[in-house]
Amino acid sequence: MSQKLRQKLAAIVTTVVFGFLLFKLLERTFVLIWVNTPWWGALIMLVVLFLCIDYLISRAFGVRD
C-alpha cells in the first residue's frame, strides 16, 4: 500500500473514530460537560482527544515512524 493511500485512510479512520467517540461522550454526559466546564476547557479537551486519536491511528497505519 502506498504512503499517500495510507495517509488518506488514516485521516478517514481518525475522523470517523473521533466523531463516533464525540457522539457517544456527548450523548451520555452532555449536561455534565457543558454545565461544569468553561468553553475553553471543553475546547482543550476536544483538541487533546483528537490529537491522541490521530497519533494512535497514525501509528497503527504506519504513517508516522
All heavy atoms as TSV, in Angstrom:
chain	resi	resn	atom	element	x	y	z
A	1	MET	N	N	0.858	-1.174	0.000
A	1	MET	CA	C	0.000	0.000	0.000
A	1	MET	C	C	0.907	1.240	0.000
A	1	MET	O	O	1.860	1.308	0.758
A	1	MET	CB	C	-0.896	-0.018	1.246
A	1	MET	CG	C	-2.008	0.980	1.183
A	1	MET	SD	S	-3.107	1.022	2.632
A	1	MET	CE	C	-3.569	-0.647	2.870
A	2	SER	N	N	0.573	2.191	-0.820
A	2	SER	CA	C	1.425	3.374	-0.918
A	2	SER	C	C	1.268	4.275	0.305
A	2	SER	O	O	0.268	4.221	1.026
A	2	SER	CB	C	1.083	4.160	-2.182
A	2	SER	OG	O	-0.175	4.780	-2.048
A	3	GLN	N	N	2.275	5.112	0.527
A	3	GLN	CA	C	2.285	6.014	1.684
A	3	GLN	C	C	1.131	7.012	1.604
A	3	GLN	O	O	0.501	7.322	2.606
A	3	GLN	CB	C	3.639	6.750	1.739
A	3	GLN	CG	C	3.825	7.621	2.940
A	3	GLN	CD	C	4.039	6.821	4.211
A	3	GLN	OE1	O	4.240	5.612	4.181
A	3	GLN	NE2	N	3.956	7.478	5.337
A	4	LYS	N	N	0.852	7.523	0.407
A	4	LYS	CA	C	-0.225	8.512	0.219
A	4	LYS	C	C	-1.583	7.887	0.558
A	4	LYS	O	O	-2.411	8.508	1.217
A	4	LYS	CB	C	-0.199	8.998	-1.231
A	4	LYS	CG	C	-1.071	10.151	-1.495
A	4	LYS	CD	C	-0.369	11.405	-1.098
A	4	LYS	CE	C	-1.099	12.573	-1.708
A	4	LYS	NZ	N	-0.649	13.821	-1.172
A	5	LEU	N	N	-1.800	6.664	0.118
A	5	LEU	CA	C	-3.064	5.974	0.401
A	5	LEU	C	C	-3.212	5.696	1.893
A	5	LEU	O	O	-4.292	5.845	2.457
A	5	LEU	CB	C	-3.139	4.670	-0.388
A	5	LEU	CG	C	-4.432	3.880	-0.261
A	5	LEU	CD1	C	-5.617	4.713	-0.735
A	5	LEU	CD2	C	-4.341	2.594	-1.042
A	6	ARG	N	N	-2.096	5.319	2.545
A	6	ARG	CA	C	-2.139	5.096	3.992
A	6	ARG	C	C	-2.490	6.367	4.745
A	6	ARG	O	O	-3.236	6.332	5.714
A	6	ARG	CB	C	-0.792	4.595	4.486
A	6	ARG	CG	C	-0.621	3.133	4.334
A	6	ARG	CD	C	0.568	2.704	5.123
A	6	ARG	NE	N	1.390	1.864	4.266
A	6	ARG	CZ	C	2.588	1.466	4.561
A	6	ARG	NH1	N	3.163	1.844	5.665
A	6	ARG	NH2	N	3.254	0.690	3.755
A	7	GLN	N	N	-1.939	7.498	4.305
A	7	GLN	CA	C	-2.241	8.773	4.956
A	7	GLN	C	C	-3.719	9.125	4.820
A	7	GLN	O	O	-4.351	9.565	5.776
A	7	GLN	CB	C	-1.385	9.892	4.366
A	7	GLN	CG	C	0.054	9.834	4.779
A	7	GLN	CD	C	0.887	10.907	4.099
A	7	GLN	OE1	O	0.484	11.468	3.087
A	7	GLN	NE2	N	2.051	11.186	4.653
A	8	LYS	N	N	-4.263	8.936	3.627
A	8	LYS	CA	C	-5.682	9.238	3.405
A	8	LYS	C	C	-6.572	8.312	4.219
A	8	LYS	O	O	-7.546	8.751	4.826
A	8	LYS	CB	C	-6.027	9.130	1.921
A	8	LYS	CG	C	-5.470	10.256	1.097
A	8	LYS	CD	C	-5.880	10.126	-0.346
A	8	LYS	CE	C	-5.298	11.270	-1.146
A	8	LYS	NZ	N	-5.710	11.199	-2.547
A	9	LEU	N	N	-6.241	7.041	4.242
A	9	LEU	CA	C	-7.023	6.080	5.010
A	9	LEU	C	C	-6.946	6.373	6.505
A	9	LEU	O	O	-7.959	6.316	7.213
A	9	LEU	CB	C	-6.532	4.664	4.719
A	9	LEU	CG	C	-7.362	3.520	5.273
A	9	LEU	CD1	C	-8.789	3.599	4.740
A	9	LEU	CD2	C	-6.740	2.201	4.891
A	10	ALA	N	N	-5.766	6.733	6.985
A	10	ALA	CA	C	-5.607	7.079	8.400
A	10	ALA	C	C	-6.409	8.326	8.747
A	10	ALA	O	O	-7.011	8.407	9.821
A	10	ALA	CB	C	-4.133	7.290	8.729
A	11	ALA	N	N	-6.455	9.307	7.853
A	11	ALA	CA	C	-7.227	10.516	8.098
A	11	ALA	C	C	-8.723	10.215	8.160
A	11	ALA	O	O	-9.442	10.744	9.020
A	11	ALA	CB	C	-6.951	11.546	7.010
A	12	ILE	N	N	-9.198	9.355	7.280
A	12	ILE	CA	C	-10.619	8.983	7.286
A	12	ILE	C	C	-10.968	8.221	8.557
A	12	ILE	O	O	-11.980	8.499	9.211
A	12	ILE	CB	C	-10.953	8.155	6.026
A	12	ILE	CG1	C	-10.878	9.044	4.784
A	12	ILE	CG2	C	-12.325	7.512	6.142
A	12	ILE	CD1	C	-10.954	8.291	3.488
A	13	VAL	N	N	-10.132	7.263	8.934
A	13	VAL	CA	C	-10.386	6.474	10.144
A	13	VAL	C	C	-10.340	7.368	11.376
A	13	VAL	O	O	-11.170	7.236	12.283
A	13	VAL	CB	C	-9.387	5.301	10.250
A	13	VAL	CG1	C	-9.485	4.621	11.597
A	13	VAL	CG2	C	-9.633	4.311	9.135
A	14	THR	N	N	-9.393	8.291	11.423
A	14	THR	CA	C	-9.301	9.214	12.550
A	14	THR	C	C	-10.559	10.045	12.683
A	14	THR	O	O	-11.103	10.211	13.779
A	14	THR	CB	C	-8.089	10.154	12.377
A	14	THR	OG1	O	-6.908	9.367	12.343
A	14	THR	CG2	C	-7.990	11.146	13.524
A	15	THR	N	N	-11.057	10.558	11.572
A	15	THR	CA	C	-12.269	11.369	11.592
A	15	THR	C	C	-13.475	10.562	12.053
A	15	THR	O	O	-14.275	11.036	12.867
A	15	THR	CB	C	-12.535	11.952	10.192
A	15	THR	OG1	O	-11.381	12.690	9.776
A	15	THR	CG2	C	-13.744	12.848	10.193
A	16	VAL	N	N	-13.597	9.348	11.558
A	16	VAL	CA	C	-14.734	8.505	11.940
A	16	VAL	C	C	-14.664	8.136	13.425
A	16	VAL	O	O	-15.670	8.234	14.144
A	16	VAL	CB	C	-14.778	7.236	11.056
A	16	VAL	CG1	C	-15.773	6.226	11.596
A	16	VAL	CG2	C	-15.119	7.608	9.626
A	17	VAL	N	N	-13.494	7.743	13.902
A	17	VAL	CA	C	-13.344	7.362	15.313
A	17	VAL	C	C	-13.596	8.563	16.221
A	17	VAL	O	O	-14.296	8.456	17.235
A	17	VAL	CB	C	-11.949	6.749	15.571
A	17	VAL	CG1	C	-11.672	6.612	17.052
A	17	VAL	CG2	C	-11.831	5.413	14.887
A	18	PHE	N	N	-13.031	9.728	15.865
A	18	PHE	CA	C	-13.234	10.934	16.665
A	18	PHE	C	C	-14.715	11.311	16.696
A	18	PHE	O	O	-15.260	11.629	17.750
A	18	PHE	CB	C	-12.398	12.084	16.119
A	18	PHE	CG	C	-12.548	13.359	16.902
A	18	PHE	CD1	C	-12.041	13.455	18.180
A	18	PHE	CD2	C	-13.203	14.448	16.361
A	18	PHE	CE1	C	-12.176	14.622	18.914
A	18	PHE	CE2	C	-13.345	15.610	17.077
A	18	PHE	CZ	C	-12.833	15.707	18.365
A	19	GLY	N	N	-15.365	11.274	15.558
A	19	GLY	CA	C	-16.792	11.601	15.507
A	19	GLY	C	C	-17.630	10.635	16.324
A	19	GLY	O	O	-18.548	11.050	17.041
A	20	PHE	N	N	-17.322	9.355	16.229
A	20	PHE	CA	C	-18.072	8.357	16.998
A	20	PHE	C	C	-17.882	8.554	18.499
A	20	PHE	O	O	-18.853	8.545	19.268
A	20	PHE	CB	C	-17.641	6.947	16.588
A	20	PHE	CG	C	-18.335	5.868	17.345
A	20	PHE	CD1	C	-19.663	5.559	17.087
A	20	PHE	CD2	C	-17.679	5.159	18.333
A	20	PHE	CE1	C	-20.315	4.568	17.795
A	20	PHE	CE2	C	-18.311	4.178	19.052
A	20	PHE	CZ	C	-19.638	3.869	18.779
A	21	LEU	N	N	-16.627	8.732	18.930
A	21	LEU	CA	C	-16.374	8.940	20.351
A	21	LEU	C	C	-17.001	10.237	20.856
A	21	LEU	O	O	-17.556	10.272	21.955
A	21	LEU	CB	C	-14.872	8.951	20.632
A	21	LEU	CG	C	-14.182	7.601	20.603
A	21	LEU	CD1	C	-12.687	7.765	20.800
A	21	LEU	CD2	C	-14.757	6.679	21.647
A	22	LEU	N	N	-16.916	11.272	20.060
A	22	LEU	CA	C	-17.521	12.540	20.445
A	22	LEU	C	C	-19.037	12.398	20.580
A	22	LEU	O	O	-19.631	12.884	21.546
A	22	LEU	CB	C	-17.179	13.614	19.410
A	22	LEU	CG	C	-17.593	15.032	19.743
A	22	LEU	CD1	C	-16.891	15.503	21.008
A	22	LEU	CD2	C	-17.260	15.948	18.586
A	23	PHE	N	N	-19.648	11.708	19.651
A	23	PHE	CA	C	-21.090	11.477	19.710
A	23	PHE	C	C	-21.464	10.684	20.957
A	23	PHE	O	O	-22.408	11.050	21.676
A	23	PHE	CB	C	-21.552	10.737	18.453
A	23	PHE	CG	C	-22.995	10.369	18.473
A	23	PHE	CD1	C	-23.972	11.327	18.300
A	23	PHE	CD2	C	-23.382	9.054	18.670
A	23	PHE	CE1	C	-25.320	10.985	18.323
A	23	PHE	CE2	C	-24.714	8.701	18.699
A	23	PHE	CZ	C	-25.689	9.665	18.530
A	24	LYS	N	N	-20.732	9.618	21.237
A	24	LYS	CA	C	-21.043	8.788	22.400
A	24	LYS	C	C	-20.800	9.531	23.713
A	24	LYS	O	O	-21.585	9.406	24.655
A	24	LYS	CB	C	-20.231	7.488	22.382
A	24	LYS	CG	C	-20.735	6.503	21.380
A	24	LYS	CD	C	-22.144	6.105	21.747
A	24	LYS	CE	C	-22.712	5.083	20.830
A	24	LYS	NZ	N	-24.107	4.777	21.108
A	25	LEU	N	N	-19.715	10.277	23.797
A	25	LEU	CA	C	-19.437	11.036	25.022
A	25	LEU	C	C	-20.487	12.111	25.270
A	25	LEU	O	O	-20.965	12.278	26.386
A	25	LEU	CB	C	-18.056	11.680	24.941
A	25	LEU	CG	C	-16.870	10.768	25.141
A	25	LEU	CD1	C	-15.581	11.516	24.847
A	25	LEU	CD2	C	-16.847	10.221	26.549
A	26	LEU	N	N	-20.824	12.843	24.245
A	26	LEU	CA	C	-21.797	13.915	24.423
A	26	LEU	C	C	-23.209	13.387	24.625
A	26	LEU	O	O	-24.028	14.033	25.273
A	26	LEU	CB	C	-21.749	14.872	23.233
A	26	LEU	CG	C	-20.478	15.713	23.146
A	26	LEU	CD1	C	-20.537	16.589	21.912
A	26	LEU	CD2	C	-20.272	16.544	24.387
A	27	GLU	N	N	-23.486	12.218	24.091
A	27	GLU	CA	C	-24.800	11.605	24.274
A	27	GLU	C	C	-25.048	11.267	25.754
A	27	GLU	O	O	-26.127	11.482	26.279
A	27	GLU	CB	C	-24.868	10.333	23.436
A	27	GLU	CG	C	-26.185	9.615	23.495
A	27	GLU	CD	C	-26.134	8.358	22.651
A	27	GLU	OE1	O	-25.251	7.501	22.868
A	27	GLU	OE2	O	-26.992	8.250	21.772
A	28	ARG	N	N	-24.016	10.809	26.413
A	28	ARG	CA	C	-24.157	10.374	27.805
A	28	ARG	C	C	-23.927	11.484	28.822
A	28	ARG	O	O	-24.518	11.486	29.885
A	28	ARG	CB	C	-23.175	9.240	28.084
A	28	ARG	CG	C	-23.374	8.068	27.178
A	28	ARG	CD	C	-23.459	6.807	27.966
A	28	ARG	NE	N	-23.567	5.670	27.085
A	28	ARG	CZ	C	-24.694	5.038	26.855
A	28	ARG	NH1	N	-25.793	5.437	27.409
A	28	ARG	NH2	N	-24.714	3.992	26.065
A	29	THR	N	N	-23.032	12.403	28.533
A	29	THR	CA	C	-22.640	13.391	29.536
A	29	THR	C	C	-22.837	14.821	29.052
A	29	THR	O	O	-22.121	15.724	29.474
A	29	THR	CB	C	-21.165	13.198	29.911
A	29	THR	OG1	O	-20.378	13.370	28.742
A	29	THR	CG2	C	-20.902	11.855	30.532
A	30	PHE	N	N	-23.786	15.043	28.188
A	30	PHE	CA	C	-23.978	16.366	27.602
A	30	PHE	C	C	-24.170	17.452	28.655
A	30	PHE	O	O	-23.497	18.472	28.645
A	30	PHE	CB	C	-25.176	16.349	26.652
A	30	PHE	CG	C	-25.333	17.626	25.894
A	30	PHE	CD1	C	-24.469	17.930	24.870
A	30	PHE	CD2	C	-26.336	18.526	26.215
A	30	PHE	CE1	C	-24.606	19.105	24.160
A	30	PHE	CE2	C	-26.468	19.705	25.528
A	30	PHE	CZ	C	-25.598	19.993	24.489
A	31	VAL	N	N	-25.050	17.235	29.598
A	31	VAL	CA	C	-25.343	18.244	30.608
A	31	VAL	C	C	-24.162	18.440	31.549
A	31	VAL	O	O	-23.795	19.574	31.873
A	31	VAL	CB	C	-26.614	17.863	31.397
A	31	VAL	CG1	C	-26.848	18.816	32.540
A	31	VAL	CG2	C	-27.816	17.828	30.477
A	32	LEU	N	N	-23.535	17.361	31.978
A	32	LEU	CA	C	-22.417	17.471	32.914
A	32	LEU	C	C	-21.235	18.240	32.332
A	32	LEU	O	O	-20.648	19.077	32.993
A	32	LEU	CB	C	-21.944	16.073	33.337
A	32	LEU	CG	C	-22.913	15.270	34.182
A	32	LEU	CD1	C	-22.373	13.878	34.412
A	32	LEU	CD2	C	-23.176	15.975	35.492
A	33	ILE	N	N	-20.893	17.951	31.091
A	33	ILE	CA	C	-19.747	18.623	30.479
A	33	ILE	C	C	-20.055	20.095	30.231
A	33	ILE	O	O	-19.268	20.971	30.561
A	33	ILE	CB	C	-19.348	17.931	29.164
A	33	ILE	CG1	C	-18.706	16.591	29.476
A	33	ILE	CG2	C	-18.375	18.797	28.371
A	33	ILE	CD1	C	-18.376	15.773	28.262
A	34	TRP	N	N	-21.185	20.396	29.657
A	34	TRP	CA	C	-21.451	21.768	29.243
A	34	TRP	C	C	-21.848	22.671	30.397
A	34	TRP	O	O	-21.702	23.884	30.304
A	34	TRP	CB	C	-22.490	21.806	28.150
A	34	TRP	CG	C	-21.972	21.175	26.909
A	34	TRP	CD1	C	-22.440	20.048	26.317
A	34	TRP	CD2	C	-20.851	21.595	26.114
A	34	TRP	NE1	N	-21.684	19.742	25.219
A	34	TRP	CE2	C	-20.716	20.670	25.073
A	34	TRP	CE3	C	-19.950	22.657	26.206
A	34	TRP	CZ2	C	-19.710	20.791	24.113
A	34	TRP	CZ3	C	-18.952	22.771	25.245
A	34	TRP	CH2	C	-18.854	21.845	24.221
A	35	VAL	N	N	-22.311	22.130	31.505
A	35	VAL	CA	C	-22.664	22.968	32.644
A	35	VAL	C	C	-21.444	23.272	33.505
A	35	VAL	O	O	-21.238	24.400	33.937
A	35	VAL	CB	C	-23.764	22.286	33.494
A	35	VAL	CG1	C	-23.975	23.009	34.804
A	35	VAL	CG2	C	-25.060	22.236	32.704
A	36	ASN	N	N	-20.606	22.281	33.735
A	36	ASN	CA	C	-19.495	22.429	34.668
A	36	ASN	C	C	-18.170	22.837	34.033
A	36	ASN	O	O	-17.238	23.164	34.745
A	36	ASN	CB	C	-19.277	21.115	35.426
A	36	ASN	CG	C	-20.458	20.806	36.306
A	36	ASN	OD1	O	-21.074	21.697	36.846
A	36	ASN	ND2	N	-20.781	19.533	36.430
A	37	THR	N	N	-18.062	22.804	32.728
A	37	THR	CA	C	-16.801	23.091	32.070
A	37	THR	C	C	-16.908	24.397	31.286
A	37	THR	O	O	-17.850	24.575	30.529
A	37	THR	CB	C	-16.438	21.947	31.094
A	37	THR	OG1	O	-16.461	20.722	31.805
A	37	THR	CG2	C	-15.078	22.154	30.485
A	38	PRO	N	N	-15.937	25.292	31.447
A	38	PRO	CA	C	-15.958	26.502	30.619
A	38	PRO	C	C	-15.706	26.144	29.152
A	38	PRO	O	O	-15.168	25.072	28.848
A	38	PRO	CB	C	-14.810	27.344	31.182
A	38	PRO	CG	C	-13.951	26.392	31.924
A	38	PRO	CD	C	-14.826	25.258	32.368
A	39	TRP	N	N	-16.065	27.044	28.252
A	39	TRP	CA	C	-15.964	26.745	26.823
A	39	TRP	C	C	-14.531	26.450	26.412
A	39	TRP	O	O	-14.273	25.572	25.594
A	39	TRP	CB	C	-16.538	27.886	25.983
A	39	TRP	CG	C	-15.756	29.168	26.098
A	39	TRP	CD1	C	-15.943	30.169	26.985
A	39	TRP	CD2	C	-14.635	29.545	25.293
A	39	TRP	NE1	N	-15.014	31.149	26.790
A	39	TRP	CE2	C	-14.202	30.808	25.753
A	39	TRP	CE3	C	-13.953	28.955	24.240
A	39	TRP	CZ2	C	-13.123	31.467	25.194
A	39	TRP	CZ3	C	-12.877	29.615	23.679
A	39	TRP	CH2	C	-12.479	30.863	24.154
A	40	TRP	N	N	-13.568	27.139	26.998
A	40	TRP	CA	C	-12.183	26.917	26.612
A	40	TRP	C	C	-11.672	25.575	27.142
A	40	TRP	O	O	-10.824	24.934	26.529
A	40	TRP	CB	C	-11.288	28.075	27.081
A	40	TRP	CG	C	-11.434	28.404	28.539
A	40	TRP	CD1	C	-12.280	29.302	29.087
A	40	TRP	CD2	C	-10.733	27.796	29.625
A	40	TRP	NE1	N	-12.145	29.315	30.458
A	40	TRP	CE2	C	-11.203	28.404	30.808
A	40	TRP	CE3	C	-9.744	26.820	29.711
A	40	TRP	CZ2	C	-10.714	28.038	32.060
A	40	TRP	CZ3	C	-9.277	26.473	30.960
A	40	TRP	CH2	C	-9.758	27.081	32.115
A	41	GLY	N	N	-12.203	25.131	28.273
A	41	GLY	CA	C	-11.826	23.823	28.808
A	41	GLY	C	C	-12.341	22.697	27.925
A	41	GLY	O	O	-11.627	21.719	27.668
A	42	ALA	N	N	-13.584	22.839	27.460
A	42	ALA	CA	C	-14.150	21.833	26.563
A	42	ALA	C	C	-13.391	21.806	25.237
A	42	ALA	O	O	-13.138	20.733	24.683
A	42	ALA	CB	C	-15.631	22.109	26.322
A	43	LEU	N	N	-12.989	22.970	24.751
A	43	LEU	CA	C	-12.235	23.045	23.509
A	43	LEU	C	C	-10.870	22.375	23.652
A	43	LEU	O	O	-10.444	21.621	22.770
A	43	LEU	CB	C	-12.074	24.506	23.083
A	43	LEU	CG	C	-11.431	24.748	21.736
A	43	LEU	CD1	C	-12.296	24.164	20.633
A	43	LEU	CD2	C	-11.232	26.230	21.517
A	44	ILE	N	N	-10.210	22.616	24.770
A	44	ILE	CA	C	-8.909	21.976	25.018
A	44	ILE	C	C	-9.074	20.461	25.109
A	44	ILE	O	O	-8.258	19.711	24.556
A	44	ILE	CB	C	-8.254	22.546	26.291
A	44	ILE	CG1	C	-7.814	23.985	26.046
A	44	ILE	CG2	C	-7.070	21.690	26.739
A	44	ILE	CD1	C	-7.325	24.706	27.280
A	45	MET	N	N	-10.114	19.997	25.789
A	45	MET	CA	C	-10.351	18.555	25.892
A	45	MET	C	C	-10.583	17.934	24.514
A	45	MET	O	O	-10.077	16.851	24.228
A	45	MET	CB	C	-11.549	18.267	26.794
A	45	MET	CG	C	-11.264	18.441	28.256
A	45	MET	SD	S	-12.587	17.842	29.326
A	45	MET	CE	C	-13.921	18.963	28.918
A	46	LEU	N	N	-11.348	18.614	23.661
A	46	LEU	CA	C	-11.616	18.094	22.323
A	46	LEU	C	C	-10.340	18.046	21.481
A	46	LEU	O	O	-10.105	17.077	20.760
A	46	LEU	CB	C	-12.676	18.939	21.623
A	46	LEU	CG	C	-14.080	18.837	22.186
A	46	LEU	CD1	C	-15.013	19.807	21.469
A	46	LEU	CD2	C	-14.601	17.420	22.064
A	47	VAL	N	N	-9.518	19.059	21.577
A	47	VAL	CA	C	-8.266	19.081	20.815
A	47	VAL	C	C	-7.329	17.971	21.287
A	47	VAL	O	O	-6.737	17.256	20.471
A	47	VAL	CB	C	-7.587	20.466	20.918
A	47	VAL	CG1	C	-6.173	20.427	20.382
A	47	VAL	CG2	C	-8.408	21.511	20.184
A	48	VAL	N	N	-7.213	17.790	22.582
A	48	VAL	CA	C	-6.347	16.735	23.121
A	48	VAL	C	C	-6.875	15.356	22.718
A	48	VAL	O	O	-6.099	14.473	22.318
A	48	VAL	CB	C	-6.222	16.861	24.658
A	48	VAL	CG1	C	-5.570	15.631	25.266
A	48	VAL	CG2	C	-5.442	18.118	25.015
A	49	LEU	N	N	-8.180	15.166	22.788
A	49	LEU	CA	C	-8.772	13.896	22.370
A	49	LEU	C	C	-8.485	13.624	20.901
A	49	LEU	O	O	-8.096	12.517	20.526
A	49	LEU	CB	C	-10.283	13.903	22.625
A	49	LEU	CG	C	-11.049	12.655	22.220
A	49	LEU	CD1	C	-10.586	11.463	23.051
A	49	LEU	CD2	C	-12.542	12.877	22.380
A	50	PHE	N	N	-8.644	14.633	20.048
A	50	PHE	CA	C	-8.382	14.457	18.628
A	50	PHE	C	C	-6.914	14.127	18.374
A	50	PHE	O	O	-6.603	13.239	17.576
A	50	PHE	CB	C	-8.775	15.711	17.845
A	50	PHE	CG	C	-8.454	15.599	16.389
A	50	PHE	CD1	C	-9.270	14.859	15.556
A	50	PHE	CD2	C	-7.330	16.196	15.858
A	50	PHE	CE1	C	-8.974	14.727	14.210
A	50	PHE	CE2	C	-7.024	16.078	14.525
A	50	PHE	CZ	C	-7.853	15.345	13.698
A	51	LEU	N	N	-6.006	14.828	19.045
A	51	LEU	CA	C	-4.584	14.574	18.832
A	51	LEU	C	C	-4.176	13.176	19.299
A	51	LEU	O	O	-3.353	12.521	18.646
A	51	LEU	CB	C	-3.745	15.640	19.540
A	51	LEU	CG	C	-3.827	17.038	18.927
A	51	LEU	CD1	C	-3.050	18.025	19.779
A	51	LEU	CD2	C	-3.330	17.041	17.501
A	52	CYS	N	N	-4.757	12.709	20.395
A	52	CYS	CA	C	-4.471	11.348	20.870
A	52	CYS	C	C	-4.963	10.309	19.861
A	52	CYS	O	O	-4.242	9.356	19.534
A	52	CYS	CB	C	-5.116	11.108	22.221
A	52	CYS	SG	S	-4.327	11.991	23.569
A	53	ILE	N	N	-6.171	10.481	19.377
A	53	ILE	CA	C	-6.723	9.544	18.394
A	53	ILE	C	C	-5.900	9.577	17.113
A	53	ILE	O	O	-5.579	8.539	16.542
A	53	ILE	CB	C	-8.204	9.855	18.118
A	53	ILE	CG1	C	-9.036	9.544	19.355
A	53	ILE	CG2	C	-8.717	9.066	16.919
A	53	ILE	CD1	C	-10.457	10.026	19.267
A	54	ASP	N	N	-5.546	10.773	16.662
A	54	ASP	CA	C	-4.746	10.909	15.440
A	54	ASP	C	C	-3.397	10.215	15.588
A	54	ASP	O	O	-2.950	9.514	14.679
A	54	ASP	CB	C	-4.553	12.392	15.117
A	54	ASP	CG	C	-3.797	12.607	13.838
A	54	ASP	OD1	O	-4.141	11.960	12.820
A	54	ASP	OD2	O	-2.866	13.439	13.833
A	55	TYR	N	N	-2.759	10.385	16.720
A	55	TYR	CA	C	-1.465	9.752	16.955
A	55	TYR	C	C	-1.589	8.227	16.942
A	55	TYR	O	O	-0.797	7.533	16.295
A	55	TYR	CB	C	-0.883	10.220	18.285
A	55	TYR	CG	C	0.397	9.550	18.647
A	55	TYR	CD1	C	1.584	9.890	18.015
A	55	TYR	CD2	C	0.431	8.556	19.623
A	55	TYR	CE1	C	2.770	9.259	18.344
A	55	TYR	CE2	C	1.607	7.923	19.955
A	55	TYR	CZ	C	2.772	8.276	19.316
A	55	TYR	OH	O	3.944	7.635	19.639
A	56	LEU	N	N	-2.588	7.697	17.643
A	56	LEU	CA	C	-2.742	6.245	17.715
A	56	LEU	C	C	-3.089	5.636	16.364
A	56	LEU	O	O	-2.555	4.587	15.988
A	56	LEU	CB	C	-3.808	5.888	18.755
A	56	LEU	CG	C	-3.427	6.188	20.198
A	56	LEU	CD1	C	-4.629	5.970	21.115
A	56	LEU	CD2	C	-2.266	5.322	20.632
A	57	ILE	N	N	-3.978	6.274	15.611
A	57	ILE	CA	C	-4.355	5.759	14.291
A	57	ILE	C	C	-3.165	5.844	13.334
A	57	ILE	O	O	-2.918	4.921	12.563
A	57	ILE	CB	C	-5.563	6.544	13.723
A	57	ILE	CG1	C	-6.793	6.363	14.609
A	57	ILE	CG2	C	-5.857	6.134	12.294
A	57	ILE	CD1	C	-7.384	4.988	14.616
A	58	SER	N	N	-2.423	6.934	13.391
A	58	SER	CA	C	-1.256	7.080	12.516
A	58	SER	C	C	-0.210	6.008	12.813
A	58	SER	O	O	0.402	5.465	11.895
A	58	SER	CB	C	-0.636	8.465	12.679
A	58	SER	OG	O	-1.530	9.448	12.248
A	59	ARG	N	N	-0.007	5.724	14.086
A	59	ARG	CA	C	0.941	4.663	14.447
A	59	ARG	C	C	0.436	3.297	13.974
A	59	ARG	O	O	1.215	2.466	13.531
A	59	ARG	CB	C	1.154	4.628	15.962
A	59	ARG	CG	C	1.847	5.838	16.529
A	59	ARG	CD	C	3.299	5.800	16.307
A	59	ARG	NE	N	3.831	4.650	17.033
A	59	ARG	CZ	C	5.094	4.457	17.280
A	59	ARG	NH1	N	5.964	5.335	16.869
A	59	ARG	NH2	N	5.503	3.397	17.916
A	60	ALA	N	N	-0.871	3.077	14.075
A	60	ALA	CA	C	-1.434	1.795	13.669
A	60	ALA	C	C	-1.304	1.581	12.150
A	60	ALA	O	O	-1.082	0.458	11.694
A	60	ALA	CB	C	-2.906	1.703	14.085
A	61	PHE	N	N	-1.447	2.664	11.375
A	61	PHE	CA	C	-1.338	2.550	9.927
A	61	PHE	C	C	0.102	2.714	9.432
A	61	PHE	O	O	0.355	2.615	8.243
A	61	PHE	CB	C	-2.227	3.585	9.240
A	61	PHE	CG	C	-3.666	3.160	9.165
A	61	PHE	CD1	C	-4.560	3.511	10.155
A	61	PHE	CD2	C	-4.114	2.388	8.115
A	61	PHE	CE1	C	-5.881	3.115	10.094
A	61	PHE	CE2	C	-5.430	1.977	8.038
A	61	PHE	CZ	C	-6.319	2.340	9.046
A	62	GLY	N	N	1.014	3.019	10.315
A	62	GLY	CA	C	2.409	3.158	9.935
A	62	GLY	C	C	2.699	4.426	9.156
A	62	GLY	O	O	3.652	4.487	8.385
A	63	VAL	N	N	1.879	5.447	9.355
A	63	VAL	CA	C	2.087	6.704	8.640
A	63	VAL	C	C	3.268	7.451	9.242
A	63	VAL	O	O	4.090	8.013	8.546
A	63	VAL	CB	C	0.815	7.578	8.673
A	63	VAL	CG1	C	1.055	8.936	8.054
A	63	VAL	CG2	C	-0.320	6.853	7.975
A	64	ARG	N	N	3.360	7.463	10.559
A	64	ARG	CA	C	4.482	8.097	11.243
A	64	ARG	C	C	5.357	7.027	11.875
A	64	ARG	O	O	4.868	6.099	12.487
A	64	ARG	CB	C	3.977	9.030	12.359
A	64	ARG	CG	C	3.173	10.153	11.832
A	64	ARG	CD	C	2.798	11.069	12.970
A	64	ARG	NE	N	1.845	12.060	12.485
A	64	ARG	CZ	C	0.818	12.500	13.169
A	64	ARG	NH1	N	0.609	12.069	14.386
A	64	ARG	NH2	N	-0.003	13.382	12.668
A	65	ASP	N	N	6.623	7.183	11.734
A	65	ASP	CA	C	7.539	6.182	12.317
A	65	ASP	C	C	8.178	6.649	13.562
A	65	ASP	O	O	8.298	7.730	13.916
A	65	ASP	CB	C	8.603	5.793	11.296
A	65	ASP	CG	C	7.980	5.068	10.111
A	65	ASP	OD1	O	7.052	4.280	10.306
A	65	ASP	OD2	O	8.468	5.310	9.003
